[in-house]
Amino acid sequence: MSAALSLLLCGCFPHGTSLAGGPWKYSEMKRIKSPDPVIEVVLMTGEAGATTATEYYLYLVPTGQRINPETAGENRPCFQAYHVKDLNLVWKNSTLLEIQYGEAVIDQFHNLWQHRNVQDFRYVVEIRLAPTSAESSIPAQDRN
């Protein structure tokens, strides 16, 4: 129930459609290599027009691997959010990524990443959420 409600509230549905019926368009915003540089964090956005909020997606991938959110296969986003402000990605070390943000509505988050093509699942990355606000990190428009 809450997953369906979340999808309705952000105006998005799986498989690249939206409540308004428009197709989702995805853009890669940035890539940051890990310090060792075995993997990269990839920040993407997705939107389906004026009636939907911009969604932010973070993927961890072997260095150089491309992402297509519609056919990502085993590469699922480790973080998916909307109404995001002041997003900053910081590698604390090669296996610790910190997601800093002022505000966000987080739909999905996984704090562990590993991949068959990176040391046969033995390279494990921890992902941490780090809200920077001393007050609520949920946007005021989403608290009411």
KABELQUI-V445930 format. One record per pair of residues at least 4 apart in sequence whose ideal C-beta (glycine too) atoms are under 6 Angstrom apart, sorted by sequence separation. I is the first residue (numbers start at 1). J is the second residue. If there is no record, write none. Layout:
i=I j=J
i=I j=J
This chain:
i=13 j=17
i=18 j=22
i=33 j=37
i=34 j=38
i=48 j=52
i=61 j=65
i=92 j=96
i=119 j=123
i=133 j=137
i=138 j=142
i=7 j=12
i=34 j=39
i=47 j=52
i=116 j=121
i=118 j=123
i=138 j=143
i=7 j=13
i=12 j=18
i=91 j=97
i=92 j=98
i=131 j=137
i=11 j=18
i=16 j=23
i=33 j=40
i=47 j=54
i=114 j=121
i=11 j=19
i=16 j=24
i=59 j=67
i=90 j=98
i=31 j=40
i=32 j=41
i=45 j=54
i=46 j=55
i=114 j=124
i=31 j=42
i=45 j=56
i=88 j=100
i=113 j=125
i=30 j=43
i=44 j=57
i=29 j=43
i=87 j=101
i=43 j=58
i=86 j=101
i=28 j=44
i=29 j=45
i=59 j=75
i=86 j=102
i=111 j=127
i=42 j=59
i=85 j=102
i=26 j=44
i=27 j=45
i=59 j=77
i=60 j=78
i=85 j=103
i=41 j=60
i=42 j=61
i=58 j=77
i=26 j=46
i=57 j=77
i=58 j=78
i=79 j=99
i=84 j=104
i=39 j=60
i=40 j=61
i=58 j=79
i=24 j=46
i=83 j=105
i=39 j=62
i=40 j=63
i=57 j=80
i=81 j=104
i=82 j=105
i=24 j=48
i=81 j=105
i=42 j=67
i=56 j=81
i=81 j=106
i=22 j=48
i=37 j=63
i=22 j=49
i=55 j=82
i=80 j=107
i=56 j=84
i=80 j=108
i=20 j=49
i=53 j=82
i=18 j=48
i=79 j=109
i=95 j=125
i=96 j=126
i=97 j=127
i=98 j=128
i=99 j=129
i=100 j=130
i=102 j=132
i=20 j=51
i=102 j=133
i=78 j=110
i=98 j=130
i=100 j=132
i=18 j=52
i=103 j=137
i=78 j=113
i=103 j=139
i=105 j=142
i=11 j=51
i=11 j=52
i=10 j=53
i=26 j=69
i=41 j=89
i=78 j=127
i=60 j=113
i=16 j=70
i=62 j=117
i=35 j=91
i=41 j=97
i=62 j=118
i=83 j=139
i=32 j=89
i=34 j=91
i=36 j=94
i=35 j=94
i=34 j=94
i=60 j=125
i=10 j=82
i=6 j=107
